Amino acid sequence: MLHDILLVLFGLIVGLVIGFIVARTMMKRYMKKNPPINEEMIKGLMMQMGRKPNQKQINQMMKNMQKYM
């Protein structure tokens, strides 16, 4: 009986770990294909704040966003 309980717990833990890894990998792939923000959005946000961004600033912001993905 204890053996059966341990097998169920072991299976549950292994399933959770594998599920987490698969979900994380799929989410990373999705975020790489469909980034939540692009250059036009950054440009628009900076324009709304009253700044006229140049391409260097936009590239810098995109690089920072990619670093945290």
C-alpha positions in Angstrom: 0.0 0.0 0.0 2.8 2.4 0.9 4.5 1.4 -2.3 1.4 2.4 -4.4 1.2 5.8 -2.7 4.9 6.5 -3.3 4.5 5.5 -7.0 1.5 7.9 -7.4 3.4 10.7 -5.7 6.5 10.1 -7.8 4.4 10.1 -11.0 2.6 13.3 -10.0 5.9 15.1 -9.3 7.5 13.9 -12.5 4.4 15.0 -14.4 4.5 18.4 -12.9 8.1 18.9 -13.7 7.7 17.8 -17.3 4.6 19.9 -17.7 6.4 23.0 -16.4 9.3 22.5 -18.7 7.1 21.9 -21.8 4.9 25.0 -20.9 7.9 27.2 -20.4 9.5 26.1 -23.7 6.3 26.7 -25.6 5.8 30.1 -24.0 9.4 31.2 -24.9 8.8 30.1 -28.5 5.5 32.0 -28.7 7.1 35.1 -27.2 9.9 35.0 -29.7 7.5 34.7 -32.7 5.0 37.2 -31.3 6.9 39.8 -29.3 4.6 41.8 -27.0 6.1 45.1 -28.1 7.7 46.2 -31.4 9.6 49.2 -32.7 6.5 51.1 -33.7 5.0 50.7 -30.3 8.2 52.0 -28.6 8.2 54.9 -31.0 4.6 55.7 -30.3 5.1 55.6 -26.6 8.1 57.9 -26.7 6.2 60.3 -28.9 3.3 60.3 -26.4 5.8 61.3 -23.7 6.9 64.2 -25.8 10.2 62.8 -27.0 11.2 62.3 -30.6 13.2 59.1 -30.5 16.0 58.4 -32.9 16.8 54.9 -34.3 19.6 54.4 -31.8 17.3 54.9 -28.8 14.7 52.5 -30.3 17.3 49.9 -30.9 18.6 50.3 -27.4 15.0 49.8 -26.0 14.5 46.7 -28.2 17.8 45.2 -27.0 16.8 45.7 -23.4 13.4 44.1 -24.1 15.0 41.1 -25.8 17.4 40.6 -22.9 14.5 40.0 -20.4 12.6 37.6 -22.7 
